[in-house]
Amino acid sequence: MKAIRIATLVAALCVGMTTVAAAQSTEPQQGQGEGRRGGMGGWLLKDITLTDAQKAQVKTIRDKYVPQQMELRKQAQAVGGAPDEATRTKMMDLQTKQAAEIRAVLTVDQQAQFDKNLAEVKERMAARKNGSS
């Protein structure tokens, strides 16, 4: 049961990261928070105002990882929907690399907020993993 929860969380995170790639390239609608538009990726950039150049860089980074994330998801679905430990590890590695590349695009002040957001996301993931969803 715990493995299914973790697999579901990993899959949701992958979907969230890919969704944000599209969301970053569009202007936010009135009343819509920058960081609330797409799963984990949106939460990582919550309360961070990106310049147009940063938005373009973040989109490029995310676009680079989308095919790899989608391939891992397809592999997991082909074997029954729940990714094995090796696939989960690959998914998490991709997410970690992507987050590091995005963080590198940010200013020092933005990085501080990014780090805070990342800590909050990790806390929520740990709470879900431990069954207190």
TIKERO-580747 format. One record per residue: residue number from 1; residue in three letters; x, y negated, z negated of N, C-alpha, C in turn. Coordinates in nm, 2 decimals, m for minus. Atoms other than C-alpha are relative to their C-alpha. Last residue first. Layout:
+-----+------+--------+--------+--------+--------+--------+--------+--------+--------+--------+
! seq ! type !    n.u !    n.v !    n.w !   ca.u !   ca.v !   ca.w !    c.u !    c.v !    c.w !
+-----+------+--------+--------+--------+--------+--------+--------+--------+--------+--------+
! NUM !  ALA !      X !      Y !      Z !      X !      Y !      Z !      X !      Y !      Z !
...
+-----+------+--------+--------+--------+--------+--------+--------+--------+--------+--------+
This chain:
+-----+------+--------+--------+--------+--------+--------+--------+--------+--------+--------+
! seq ! type !    n.u !    n.v !    n.w !   ca.u !   ca.v !   ca.w !    c.u !    c.v !    c.w !
+-----+------+--------+--------+--------+--------+--------+--------+--------+--------+--------+
! 133 !  SER !   0.04 !   0.09 !  m0.11 !  m0.22 !  m1.29 !  m0.38 !  m0.14 !  m0.06 !  m0.04 !
! 132 !  SER !   0.08 !   0.10 !   0.06 !  m0.09 !  m1.16 !  m0.71 !  m0.05 !  m0.10 !   0.10 !
! 131 !  GLY !   0.14 !  m0.03 !   0.01 !   0.03 !  m0.83 !  m0.57 !  m0.08 !  m0.11 !  m0.07 !
! 130 !  ASN !   0.02 !  m0.06 !   0.13 !   0.41 !  m0.86 !  m0.62 !  m0.15 !   0.02 !  m0.03 !
! 129 !  LYS !  m0.07 !  m0.13 !   0.00 !   0.46 !  m0.92 !  m0.25 !  m0.02 !   0.08 !  m0.13 !
! 128 !  ARG !   0.08 !  m0.09 !  m0.08 !   0.20 !  m1.19 !  m0.26 !   0.06 !   0.14 !   0.00 !
! 127 !  ALA !   0.12 !  m0.02 !   0.07 !   0.38 !  m1.37 !  m0.54 !  m0.09 !   0.10 !   0.07 !
! 126 !  ALA !  m0.03 !  m0.09 !   0.11 !   0.71 !  m1.32 !  m0.37 !  m0.12 !   0.03 !  m0.08 !
! 125 !  MET !  m0.03 !  m0.14 !  m0.05 !   0.58 !  m1.47 !  m0.05 !   0.02 !   0.10 !  m0.11 !
! 124 !  ARG !   0.13 !  m0.05 !  m0.04 !   0.43 !  m1.77 !  m0.24 !   0.02 !   0.14 !   0.06 !
! 123 !  GLU !   0.08 !  m0.03 !   0.12 !   0.76 !  m1.83 !  m0.41 !  m0.13 !   0.06 !   0.03 !
! 122 !  LYS !  m0.05 !  m0.12 !   0.05 !   0.95 !  m1.80 !  m0.08 !  m0.07 !   0.04 !  m0.13 !
! 121 !  VAL !   0.04 !  m0.11 !  m0.08 !   0.72 !  m2.06 !   0.07 !   0.05 !   0.13 !  m0.05 !
! 120 !  GLU !   0.15 !  m0.03 !   0.03 !   0.77 !  m2.29 !  m0.22 !  m0.05 !   0.11 !   0.08 !
! 119 !  ALA !   0.01 !  m0.06 !   0.14 !   1.15 !  m2.26 !  m0.20 !  m0.14 !   0.04 !  m0.03 !
! 118 !  LEU !  m0.05 !  m0.14 !  m0.02 !   1.14 !  m2.33 !   0.18 !  m0.01 !   0.08 !  m0.14 !
! 117 !  ASN !   0.11 !  m0.08 !  m0.06 !   0.93 !  m2.64 !   0.11 !   0.04 !   0.14 !   0.02 !
! 116 !  LYS !   0.11 !  m0.01 !   0.10 !   1.19 !  m2.77 !  m0.14 !  m0.11 !   0.08 !   0.06 !
! 115 !  ASP !  m0.04 !  m0.10 !   0.10 !   1.47 !  m2.69 !   0.11 !  m0.10 !   0.02 !  m0.11 !
! 114 !  PHE !   0.01 !  m0.14 !  m0.06 !   1.29 !  m2.87 !   0.38 !   0.04 !   0.10 !  m0.10 !
! 113 !  GLN !   0.14 !  m0.04 !   0.00 !   1.24 !  m3.17 !   0.15 !  m0.02 !   0.14 !   0.06 !
! 112 !  ALA !   0.04 !  m0.01 !   0.14 !   1.61 !  m3.19 !   0.08 !  m0.14 !   0.05 !  m0.01 !
! 111 !  GLN !  m0.04 !  m0.13 !   0.04 !   1.69 !  m3.13 !   0.45 !  m0.04 !   0.03 !  m0.15 !
! 110 !  GLN !   0.09 !  m0.10 !  m0.05 !   1.48 !  m3.43 !   0.54 !   0.04 !   0.14 !  m0.04 !
! 109 !  ASP !   0.12 !   0.02 !   0.08 !   1.69 !  m3.65 !   0.31 !  m0.11 !   0.10 !   0.05 !
! 108 !  VAL !  m0.02 !  m0.05 !   0.13 !   2.01 !  m3.51 !   0.46 !  m0.13 !  m0.01 !  m0.09 !
! 107 !  THR !  m0.09 !   0.09 !   0.08 !   1.89 !  m3.56 !   0.81 !   0.01 !   0.06 !  m0.14 !
! 106 !  LEU !   0.06 !   0.10 !   0.09 !   1.74 !  m3.26 !   1.00 !   0.10 !  m0.09 !  m0.06 !
! 105 !  VAL !   0.04 !   0.11 !  m0.08 !   1.87 !  m3.07 !   1.30 !  m0.04 !  m0.12 !  m0.08 !
! 104 !  ALA !  m0.12 !   0.07 !  m0.05 !   2.07 !  m2.83 !   1.09 !  m0.04 !  m0.13 !   0.08 !
! 103 !  ARG !  m0.05 !   0.09 !   0.11 !   1.75 !  m2.74 !   0.90 !   0.12 !  m0.08 !   0.05 !
! 102 !  ILE !   0.09 !   0.12 !   0.01 !   1.60 !  m2.62 !   1.23 !   0.05 !  m0.09 !  m0.11 !
! 101 !  GLU !  m0.02 !   0.09 !  m0.12 !   1.90 !  m2.40 !   1.30 !  m0.09 !  m0.12 !  m0.01 !
! 100 !  ALA !  m0.13 !   0.06 !   0.02 !   1.89 !  m2.25 !   0.94 !   0.03 !  m0.10 !   0.12 !
!  99 !  ALA !   0.02 !   0.10 !   0.10 !   1.51 !  m2.19 !   0.97 !   0.14 !  m0.07 !  m0.02 !
!  98 !  GLN !   0.08 !   0.11 !  m0.06 !   1.56 !  m2.00 !   1.30 !  m0.01 !  m0.12 !  m0.10 !
!  97 !  LYS !  m0.08 !   0.07 !  m0.10 !   1.84 !  m1.79 !   1.16 !  m0.07 !  m0.12 !   0.05 !
!  96 !  THR !  m0.10 !   0.07 !   0.08 !   1.63 !  m1.70 !   0.85 !   0.09 !  m0.08 !   0.10 !
!  95 !  GLN !   0.06 !   0.11 !   0.07 !   1.33 !  m1.62 !   1.06 !   0.10 !  m0.08 !  m0.07 !
!  94 !  LEU !   0.04 !   0.10 !  m0.10 !   1.53 !  m1.40 !   1.29 !  m0.05 !  m0.13 !  m0.06 !
!  93 !  ASP !  m0.13 !   0.06 !  m0.05 !   1.69 !  m1.22 !   1.00 !  m0.03 !  m0.11 !   0.10 !
!  92 !  MET !  m0.04 !   0.10 !   0.10 !   1.34 !  m1.17 !   0.85 !   0.13 !  m0.07 !   0.04 !
!  91 !  MET !   0.10 !   0.11 !   0.00 !   1.21 !  m1.01 !   1.17 !   0.05 !  m0.11 !  m0.10 !
!  90 !  LYS !  m0.02 !   0.08 !  m0.12 !   1.52 !  m0.79 !   1.20 !  m0.08 !  m0.12 !   0.00 !
!  89 !  THR !  m0.13 !   0.06 !   0.02 !   1.48 !  m0.67 !   0.84 !   0.04 !  m0.09 !   0.12 !
!  88 !  ARG !   0.02 !   0.11 !   0.09 !   1.12 !  m0.60 !   0.90 !   0.12 !  m0.08 !  m0.03 !
!  87 !  THR !   0.06 !   0.11 !  m0.08 !   1.22 !  m0.40 !   1.21 !  m0.03 !  m0.12 !  m0.09 !
!  86 !  ALA !  m0.09 !   0.07 !  m0.09 !   1.47 !  m0.20 !   1.01 !  m0.06 !  m0.11 !   0.08 !
!  85 !  GLU !  m0.09 !   0.08 !   0.07 !   1.22 !  m0.13 !   0.73 !   0.10 !  m0.07 !   0.09 !
!  84 !  ASP !  m0.08 !  m0.08 !   0.09 !   0.95 !   0.00 !   0.96 !   0.10 !  m0.10 !  m0.07 !
!  83 !  PRO !  m0.14 !  m0.01 !  m0.04 !   0.69 !  m0.23 !   1.11 !   0.08 !   0.08 !  m0.10 !
!  82 !  ALA !  m0.09 !   0.04 !   0.11 !   0.33 !  m0.15 !   1.04 !   0.14 !   0.02 !   0.04 !
!  81 !  GLY !   0.04 !   0.12 !   0.06 !   0.11 !  m0.15 !   1.35 !   0.08 !  m0.05 !  m0.12 !
!  80 !  GLY !   0.11 !  m0.01 !   0.10 !   0.12 !   0.21 !   1.45 !  m0.03 !  m0.13 !  m0.08 !
!  79 !  VAL !  m0.02 !  m0.11 !   0.08 !   0.44 !   0.26 !   1.65 !  m0.10 !   0.01 !  m0.11 !
!  78 !  ALA !   0.00 !  m0.12 !  m0.08 !   0.34 !   0.04 !   1.94 !   0.02 !   0.13 !  m0.09 !
!  77 !  GLN !   0.14 !  m0.04 !  m0.03 !   0.23 !  m0.23 !   1.70 !   0.00 !   0.13 !   0.08 !
!  76 !  ALA !   0.07 !  m0.04 !   0.12 !   0.58 !  m0.25 !   1.55 !  m0.14 !   0.05 !   0.03 !
!  75 !  GLN !  m0.06 !  m0.13 !   0.04 !   0.75 !  m0.26 !   1.89 !  m0.07 !   0.05 !  m0.12 !
!  74 !  LYS !   0.05 !  m0.11 !  m0.10 !   0.51 !  m0.53 !   2.01 !   0.05 !   0.13 !  m0.04 !
!  73 !  ARG !   0.14 !  m0.02 !   0.04 !   0.59 !  m0.74 !   1.69 !  m0.06 !   0.11 !   0.09 !
!  72 !  LEU !   0.00 !  m0.08 !   0.12 !   0.96 !  m0.70 !   1.75 !  m0.14 !   0.03 !  m0.04 !
!  71 !  GLU !  m0.05 !  m0.14 !  m0.03 !   0.92 !  m0.81 !   2.11 !   0.00 !   0.08 !  m0.12 !
!  70 !  MET !   0.11 !  m0.07 !  m0.06 !   0.71 !  m1.11 !   2.00 !   0.04 !   0.14 !   0.04 !
!  69 !  GLN !   0.10 !  m0.03 !   0.10 !   0.98 !  m1.22 !   1.76 !  m0.12 !   0.08 !   0.06 !
!  68 !  GLN !  m0.06 !  m0.10 !   0.09 !   1.25 !  m1.20 !   2.02 !  m0.10 !   0.04 !  m0.11 !
!  67 !  PRO !   0.00 !  m0.13 !  m0.07 !   1.04 !  m1.39 !   2.28 !   0.05 !   0.12 !  m0.09 !
!  66 !  VAL !   0.14 !  m0.06 !  m0.02 !   0.95 !  m1.66 !   2.02 !   0.01 !   0.13 !   0.08 !
!  65 !  TYR !   0.03 !  m0.12 !   0.08 !   1.31 !  m1.72 !   1.90 !  m0.13 !   0.07 !   0.03 !
!  64 !  LYS !  m0.10 !  m0.10 !  m0.01 !   1.44 !  m1.95 !   2.17 !  m0.03 !   0.13 !  m0.07 !
!  63 !  ASP !   0.02 !  m0.07 !  m0.13 !   1.11 !  m2.14 !   2.19 !   0.11 !   0.11 !   0.02 !
!  62 !  ARG !   0.11 !  m0.09 !   0.02 !   1.15 !  m2.22 !   1.82 !  m0.02 !   0.08 !   0.13 !
!  61 !  ILE !  m0.04 !  m0.11 !   0.09 !   1.49 !  m2.37 !   1.87 !  m0.11 !   0.10 !  m0.01 !
!  60 !  THR !  m0.10 !  m0.08 !  m0.08 !   1.38 !  m2.57 !   2.18 !   0.05 !   0.12 !  m0.09 !
!  59 !  LYS !   0.08 !  m0.07 !  m0.10 !   1.07 !  m2.70 !   1.99 !   0.10 !   0.10 !   0.07 !
!  58 !  VAL !   0.07 !  m0.10 !   0.08 !   1.29 !  m2.80 !   1.69 !  m0.08 !   0.09 !   0.10 !
!  57 !  GLN !  m0.10 !  m0.10 !   0.04 !   1.52 !  m2.99 !   1.93 !  m0.06 !   0.12 !  m0.08 !
!  56 !  ALA !  m0.04 !  m0.07 !  m0.12 !   1.23 !  m3.17 !   2.10 !   0.10 !   0.11 !  m0.04 !
!  55 !  LYS !   0.11 !  m0.08 !  m0.04 !   1.08 !  m3.26 !   1.76 !   0.04 !   0.08 !   0.13 !
!  54 !  GLN !   0.01 !  m0.11 !   0.09 !   1.41 !  m3.39 !   1.64 !  m0.11 !   0.10 !   0.04 !
!  53 !  ALA !  m0.12 !  m0.09 !  m0.03 !   1.45 !  m3.61 !   1.95 !   0.00 !   0.12 !  m0.09 !
!  52 !  ASP !   0.03 !  m0.07 !  m0.13 !   1.09 !  m3.74 !   1.90 !   0.12 !   0.09 !   0.04 !
!  51 !  THR !  m0.01 !   0.09 !  m0.12 !   1.18 !  m3.82 !   1.54 !  m0.04 !   0.08 !   0.12 !
!  50 !  LEU !  m0.11 !  m0.02 !  m0.09 !   1.05 !  m3.59 !   1.27 !   0.00 !  m0.11 !   0.11 !
!  49 !  THR !   0.03 !   0.07 !  m0.12 !   0.85 !  m3.69 !   0.97 !   0.12 !   0.01 !   0.10 !
!  48 !  ILE !  m0.12 !   0.05 !  m0.07 !   0.89 !  m3.44 !   0.70 !  m0.05 !  m0.06 !   0.13 !
!  47 !  ASP !  m0.05 !   0.13 !   0.05 !   0.60 !  m3.40 !   0.45 !   0.13 !  m0.04 !   0.06 !
!  46 !  LYS !   0.10 !   0.08 !   0.07 !   0.55 !  m3.03 !   0.55 !   0.07 !  m0.13 !  m0.06 !
!  45 !  LEU !  m0.01 !   0.14 !  m0.04 !   0.82 !  m2.91 !   0.78 !  m0.10 !  m0.09 !  m0.06 !
!  44 !  LEU !  m0.14 !   0.03 !   0.02 !   0.87 !  m2.57 !   0.61 !   0.02 !  m0.15 !   0.04 !
!  43 !  TRP !  m0.03 !   0.02 !   0.14 !   0.49 !  m2.54 !   0.57 !   0.15 !  m0.05 !  m0.02 !
!  42 !  GLY !   0.06 !   0.12 !   0.03 !   0.44 !  m2.57 !   0.95 !   0.02 !  m0.04 !  m0.15 !
!  41 !  GLY !  m0.07 !   0.11 !  m0.07 !   0.69 !  m2.30 !   1.02 !  m0.06 !  m0.14 !  m0.04 !
!  40 !  MET !  m0.12 !   0.03 !   0.08 !   0.53 !  m2.08 !   0.75 !   0.07 !  m0.11 !   0.07 !
!  39 !  GLY !  m0.07 !  m0.11 !   0.08 !   0.19 !  m2.08 !   0.91 !   0.12 !  m0.05 !  m0.07 !
!  38 !  GLY !  m0.04 !  m0.12 !  m0.06 !   0.09 !  m2.34 !   1.17 !   0.09 !   0.09 !  m0.09 !
!  37 !  ARG !   0.05 !  m0.04 !  m0.12 !  m0.06 !  m2.68 !   1.14 !   0.05 !   0.14 !   0.05 !
!  36 !  ARG !   0.10 !  m0.09 !   0.03 !  m0.03 !  m2.79 !   0.78 !  m0.05 !   0.07 !   0.13 !
!  35 !  GLY !  m0.05 !  m0.13 !   0.04 !   0.30 !  m2.96 !   0.79 !  m0.10 !   0.11 !  m0.02 !
!  34 !  GLU !  m0.11 !  m0.05 !  m0.08 !   0.21 !  m3.26 !   1.00 !   0.04 !   0.14 !  m0.04 !
!  33 !  GLY !  m0.13 !   0.01 !   0.05 !  m0.12 !  m3.32 !   0.83 !   0.11 !   0.07 !   0.08 !
!  32 !  GLN !  m0.06 !  m0.14 !   0.01 !  m0.42 !  m3.37 !   1.04 !   0.14 !  m0.01 !  m0.05 !
!  31 !  GLY !   0.04 !  m0.07 !   0.12 !  m0.63 !  m3.68 !   0.97 !   0.06 !   0.14 !  m0.02 !
!  30 !  GLN !   0.02 !   0.09 !   0.11 !  m0.61 !  m3.81 !   1.33 !  m0.05 !   0.08 !  m0.12 !
!  29 !  GLN !   0.13 !   0.07 !   0.00 !  m0.48 !  m3.54 !   1.55 !  m0.02 !  m0.08 !  m0.12 !
!  28 !  PRO !   0.10 !  m0.04 !   0.10 !  m0.11 !  m3.46 !   1.55 !  m0.13 !  m0.08 !   0.02 !
!  27 !  GLU !   0.02 !   0.11 !   0.10 !   0.07 !  m3.53 !   1.88 !  m0.10 !   0.05 !  m0.10 !
!  26 !  THR !   0.11 !   0.08 !  m0.02 !   0.17 !  m3.21 !   2.06 !  m0.01 !  m0.10 !  m0.11 !
!  25 !  SER !  m0.01 !   0.07 !  m0.12 !   0.50 !  m3.04 !   2.10 !  m0.12 !  m0.09 !   0.03 !
!  24 !  GLN !  m0.10 !   0.11 !   0.01 !   0.52 !  m2.94 !   1.74 !   0.01 !  m0.08 !   0.12 !
!  23 !  ALA !   0.06 !   0.11 !   0.08 !   0.19 !  m2.74 !   1.76 !   0.10 !  m0.12 !  m0.01 !
!  22 !  ALA !   0.10 !   0.07 !  m0.09 !   0.32 !  m2.51 !   2.04 !  m0.05 !  m0.13 !  m0.08 !
!  21 !  ALA !  m0.08 !   0.05 !  m0.12 !   0.63 !  m2.41 !   1.84 !  m0.09 !  m0.08 !   0.09 !
!  20 !  VAL !  m0.05 !   0.14 !   0.02 !   0.42 !  m2.40 !   1.53 !   0.08 !  m0.05 !   0.12 !
!  19 !  THR !   0.11 !   0.09 !  m0.01 !   0.22 !  m2.10 !   1.65 !   0.05 !  m0.14 !  m0.01 !
!  18 !  THR !   0.02 !   0.02 !  m0.14 !   0.54 !  m1.90 !   1.70 !  m0.11 !  m0.10 !   0.03 !
!  17 !  MET !  m0.12 !   0.06 !  m0.06 !   0.65 !  m1.94 !   1.34 !  m0.03 !  m0.03 !   0.15 !
!  16 !  GLY !  m0.01 !   0.13 !   0.04 !   0.30 !  m1.86 !   1.21 !   0.11 !  m0.08 !   0.06 !
!  15 !  VAL !   0.11 !   0.07 !  m0.08 !   0.27 !  m1.55 !   1.42 !   0.01 !  m0.14 !  m0.04 !
!  14 !  CYS !  m0.04 !   0.01 !  m0.14 !   0.60 !  m1.43 !   1.28 !  m0.10 !  m0.08 !   0.08 !
!  13 !  LEU !  m0.11 !   0.10 !  m0.01 !   0.50 !  m1.52 !   0.93 !   0.05 !  m0.01 !   0.14 !
!  12 !  ALA !   0.07 !   0.14 !   0.01 !   0.17 !  m1.33 !   0.97 !   0.11 !  m0.11 !   0.01 !
!  11 !  ALA !   0.07 !   0.03 !  m0.12 !   0.36 !  m1.02 !   1.09 !  m0.06 !  m0.14 !   0.00 !
!  10 !  VAL !  m0.11 !   0.03 !  m0.10 !   0.60 !  m1.04 !   0.79 !  m0.07 !  m0.03 !   0.14 !
!   9 !  LEU !  m0.06 !   0.13 !   0.02 !   0.30 !  m1.07 !   0.56 !   0.11 !  m0.04 !   0.10 !
!   8 !  THR !   0.10 !   0.10 !  m0.04 !   0.12 !  m0.78 !   0.71 !   0.05 !  m0.14 !  m0.02 !
!   7 !  ALA !   0.00 !   0.00 !  m0.15 !   0.43 !  m0.56 !   0.69 !  m0.10 !  m0.11 !   0.05 !
!   6 !  ILE !  m0.12 !   0.06 !  m0.04 !   0.47 !  m0.66 !   0.32 !   0.00 !  m0.01 !   0.16 !
!   5 !  ARG !   0.01 !   0.14 !   0.04 !   0.11 !  m0.58 !   0.24 !   0.13 !  m0.08 !   0.06 !
!   4 !  ILE !   0.10 !   0.06 !  m0.09 !   0.13 !  m0.25 !   0.43 !  m0.01 !  m0.15 !  m0.02 !
!   3 !  ALA !  m0.06 !   0.01 !  m0.13 !   0.45 !  m0.16 !   0.25 !  m0.09 !  m0.06 !   0.10 !
!   2 !  LYS !  m0.09 !   0.11 !   0.01 !   0.28 !  m0.23 !  m0.09 !   0.07 !  m0.03 !   0.14 !
!   1 !  MET !   0.08 !   0.12 !   0.00 !   0.00 !   0.00 !   0.00 !   0.09 !  m0.13 !   0.00 !
+-----+------+--------+--------+--------+--------+--------+--------+--------+--------+--------+
